Amino acid sequence: MQTNKRVALVTGASSGIGEAAALKLIAAGYKVYGTSRRGAQAGQRAFPMLALDVTDDASVKAAIDELLRLEGRIDLLVNNAGFGLGPAAAEESSIDQVRALFETNVFGVVRVSNAVLPTMRKQGSGRILNVGSGLGIIPAPFNAHYAATKHALEGYSESLDHEVRGFGVRVAVIQPGVTRTAFDASVTPSDRPLAAYEASREKYLVAFESAMRAADSAESVADTIVLAANRQTPLLRYPSGKVARQGAFARRFLPRGFFDKVLHKQFGLG
């Protein structure tokens, strides 16, 4: 039975930011479907779960086809599925490991967006929110490849927004700072660690653990997602939380040399 409510699809909704966003969108009046690779087997939730593997073309098509069969439309896509590496220096990951990261964090976003855009264009309306990161603005040490995926989302989203706004579709990037979720517990370690980086990695971890003590909640990022979903004239970028907003401001206005000194001091680098 189709609903008169706006229909939202949230990828990676089994936990963390995705699950929090789905619940907040329900409270805001949306009919929400979540996705994970396990689908309904991921457990009972307040919203239906569809099986969707963002790295698989057939899986993406099947999930979107099922959503359209059930609802006949899609008004909002939140591309949230993703994972991280490390903390690892850039040379500590093989090309295969980096390729897998891009397959999920970038190509997965492209796959799902491409799957919903024909329907949104036909409707003459729709919104795509891509969950990026503060690391898409500030590429911190020991996050080179993850930061690269989030920088890629920045460019992809801005270009796509130019292309589709004439069809009534808008695209925006959500930029969380450090967030308290289970995300870090599922981060993939580098597949070729090097002893040369251990000392500086330990200093980075001290700084990271300090940042985690003041981290934002998944619910606060979800509030930003709802704000971006409902704003009549959307912004292109939504830094989420005080740290992300301060970082975006500093990156934009501080001289590069001074900014680097602050960053290196924060992470104990020489």
Secondary structure as the mmCIF struct_conf table of DSSP 4:
data_model
#
loop_
_struct_conf.conf_type_id
_struct_conf.id
_struct_conf.beg_label_comp_id
_struct_conf.beg_label_asym_id
_struct_conf.beg_label_seq_id
_struct_conf.end_label_comp_id
_struct_conf.end_label_asym_id
_struct_conf.end_label_seq_id
BEND BEND1 ASN A 4 LYS A 5
HELX_LH_PP_P HELX_LH_PP_P1 ARG A 6 ARG A 6
STRN STRN1 VAL A 7 VAL A 10
BEND BEND2 THR A 11 GLY A 12
BEND BEND3 SER A 14 SER A 15
HELX_RH_AL_P HELX_RH_AL_P1 GLY A 16 ALA A 27
TURN_TY1_P TURN_TY1_P1 ALA A 28 GLY A 29
STRN STRN2 LYS A 31 SER A 36
TURN_TY1_P TURN_TY1_P2 ARG A 37 ARG A 38
HELX_RH_3T_P HELX_RH_3T_P1 GLY A 39 ALA A 42
BEND BEND4 ALA A 46 PHE A 47
STRN STRN3 MET A 49 ALA A 51
TURN_TY1_P TURN_TY1_P3 VAL A 54 THR A 55
HELX_RH_AL_P HELX_RH_AL_P2 ASP A 57 GLU A 71
BEND BEND5 GLY A 72 GLY A 72
STRN STRN4 LEU A 76 ASN A 79
STRN STRN5 LEU A 85 LEU A 85
BEND BEND6 PRO A 87 PRO A 87
STRN STRN6 ALA A 88 ALA A 88
HELX_RH_3T_P HELX_RH_3T_P2 ALA A 90 GLU A 92
BEND BEND7 SER A 93 SER A 93
HELX_RH_AL_P HELX_RH_AL_P3 ILE A 95 PHE A 102
HELX_RH_PI_P HELX_RH_PI_P1 GLU A 103 PHE A 107
HELX_RH_AL_P HELX_RH_AL_P4 GLY A 108 GLN A 123
TURN_TY1_P TURN_TY1_P4 GLY A 124 GLY A 124
STRN STRN7 GLY A 126 VAL A 131
HELX_RH_3T_P HELX_RH_3T_P3 GLY A 134 GLY A 136
TURN_TY1_P TURN_TY1_P5 ILE A 137 ILE A 137
BEND BEND8 ILE A 138 ILE A 138
TURN_TY1_P TURN_TY1_P6 PRO A 141 PHE A 142
STRN STRN8 ASN A 143 ASN A 143
HELX_RH_AL_P HELX_RH_AL_P5 ALA A 144 VAL A 164
HELX_RH_3T_P HELX_RH_3T_P4 ARG A 165 PHE A 167
TURN_TY1_P TURN_TY1_P7 GLY A 168 GLY A 168
STRN STRN9 VAL A 169 PRO A 176
BEND BEND9 VAL A 178 VAL A 178
STRN STRN10 THR A 179 ARG A 180
BEND BEND10 THR A 181 ALA A 182
HELX_RH_3T_P HELX_RH_3T_P5 PHE A 183 SER A 186
HELX_LH_PP_P HELX_LH_PP_P2 VAL A 187 VAL A 187
STRN STRN11 THR A 188 THR A 188
HELX_LH_PP_P HELX_LH_PP_P3 PRO A 189 SER A 190
BEND BEND11 ASP A 191 ARG A 192
HELX_RH_3T_P HELX_RH_3T_P6 ALA A 195 TYR A 197
HELX_RH_AL_P HELX_RH_AL_P6 GLU A 198 ARG A 213
TURN_TY1_P TURN_TY1_P8 ALA A 214 ALA A 214
HELX_LH_PP_P HELX_LH_PP_P4 ALA A 215 ALA A 215
STRN STRN12 ASP A 216 SER A 217
HELX_RH_AL_P HELX_RH_AL_P7 ALA A 218 ASN A 230
BEND BEND12 GLN A 232 THR A 233
BEND BEND13 LEU A 236 LEU A 236
STRN STRN13 ARG A 237 SER A 240
BEND BEND14 GLY A 241 GLY A 241
HELX_RH_AL_P HELX_RH_AL_P8 LYS A 242 PHE A 253
BEND BEND15 LEU A 254 LEU A 254
HELX_RH_AL_P HELX_RH_AL_P9 ARG A 256 GLN A 266
TURN_TY1_P TURN_TY1_P9 PHE A 267 GLY A 268
#
